[in-house]
Amino acid sequence: MHCAFYVFVSAVGAAPLLLVWHYWHVAKTKGWAWSSIDSRNMYVDAFKTIITASGIAVALLASSAVGTARTASPIVAFSAKVAAVCLISSVCVSLIAIVGLLRGHELAKSRYIDERRRAGTLTGSDITEGKLSTGELLCILAPAAVALSCFLVGFVFLGRIAFHF
C-alpha cells in the first residue's frame, strides 16, 4: 500500500512538469510565447488561488497540530510534515512565479513597443502584449512547475492524513 501511494505521489508531482514542457515546446516550435494583459492576469489569478488554498490548508494543519492523534501515528506525523513543507513551498514559489509573470510581461511589452517605434508603425500606446524571450519564459515556467508540483503533492499528503485518522 505504501508503494502504491508513493507511485501515485510521483505521478502527481511529475504531471506539472509535462504541462510545463508542453508550454515550452509549443512556445519554441510554434512561436507562441506571447504575453497579453489578459493571459498574464489569468495566470496571476491561478497562482493567487494556489497561495490562498495552500495558506488555508497550512493554517488548518497547524491549528490541528496540538492534537494527540497526530503524534500517535508516525505515518500521520510524517505526512503532516511533508504536507506543510510542500504547501509552504508552493506559496513561496508561487510568489516568485507571479513576479516572473509580471516582470516578464512588462519586458516583453516594452520590447515590442520599442520594435514598433523603431519600425515607425507605432500608432499609439495601446499595445498590451509582447513576445517573451527564452529567459523570461524560463523564469516563469520553472517556478510554475515547482509551485504546482508542491501544491499537488502537499494536498495528496493531506489526504493521506485524513485516510490514516
N, C-alpha and C positions, 0 to 999 in steps of 0.2 A: 504494500500500500504506500509506503514512504517513497519507493522508487517511482511509482506512477505519479505521485504528487510532484516530485522534482522534475520529471519529464514534462509534466504539464506547465510547471513554472518556467522551465527553459523555453518551451514553445511560446508561452505568453510574453516572456521577456524578449524573445527574438523577433516576434511579429512586427513591432515598430521599426526594427532595422530593415525589414523587407519593404515596408511602406516608405521609409525614407530613401532607400535605394531606388525605389520606383520614381520618386520625385526627382532624384538626382539624374537618373537615366533619361527621363523624359526631358528634363531641362537641357541635358547635354546633346541628345540626339535630335530633338525637335526644336530646340531653342526656346522652350517655354520657361524661361527664367525671369519673366516679367513680374513686377510687383505693382499692384494698384492700391489705392487707398482702401477700396472695398475688401480686397484679399488680405491686406495687412490687418485691417480691423477684425476680419473674421478669424484669423489665426490668433491674434492677441486675445480675443474673447475666449477662444478654446483654451489657451494657456491660463487665463484668469479662472476659468471653470476648474481646471486641474488644481490650481492653487487653492481655491475655495474648498473643493471636495477633500483634498489632502489635509488641509488645515482642520476641517471639521473632524475627519477621521482620527487625526493625531490627538486632537483635544479630547475626543471620546475615549481613545485608548489611554491617554494619560490620566483622565479622571477615573477610569476603572482600575488603575494600577494599584490602588490601595486594597483591593480585594484579596482574600487569601486563596481563592481558587486558582489564580494565575501561578502562584509560587508552588502549588501542589503538583503541577504537571510541567515537566521540563519541555515538552513539545509546545505547550501554550506559552511558556516564558520565552522560548527561543523565537517562536512565531511573532510574538508581540515586539520583540527587539528588532527583528528583521523588518516587520511592517513599519515600525516607527522610523527606522533609518531610511527605508526606501521612500516613504511618503514625505519625510522632511527633505530628502534629496530631490524629490520631484518638485517641491516648492522652490528650492534654491535654483535648480537648473531651469525651471520654467521662467523664473525672473530673468535669467541670462538669455533665454530664447526670446523673451519679449523685447529686451533691449536690442538684441541682434536684429529682430524684425523691424523695430522702429528705426534704428540707425541704418540698416541695410536699405530700407525703402527710401529714406532721405538721401542717401548717397546715390542710389540708382536714379531717383527723380532729378536730382541736381545735375548728374552727369548727362541725362537725356536733355534737360533744358540747355545746358552748355552746347551739346551737339547741335541742337536745333538752332541756337543763337548763332553759332559759327557758320552753319549752312544757310542762314538767312531765312529759315522757314518758321521761325517762332512768331506766332500770331497773337499771343497773349501769355499771361502767366497762369493759364488754367490747366496746365499739364499736371496730371495726378498719377502718373505711372513712370516706370523706368525699368531697364533691364539690369538684373543683379549680376555682379561679377561672380566668378567661381569662388573667390574667397568669401564674399558676402553670403553666397548661398551655403557654403560650408559652415560659416559661423551661425547660420540659422538652423540648418538641418541636423548638425551634430548634437547641439543641446536639445533639440526637439526629440530626437531618438532616445536620448538618455532620459529626459523628463517623462516621456510616455512609457518607456520600459519600467522605470522606477515606480511610476504611478500604478501600472497594472500589476506588477509583482507585489507591491505593498498591499493592494486590495486582495490579491489571492491569499496572501498570508493572513490578512484579517479574516477572510472566510475560513481559513484553517483553524483559527482560534475559536470561532463560533462552532465549528464542527467538533472540536475536542472538549467543549464545555459539557 
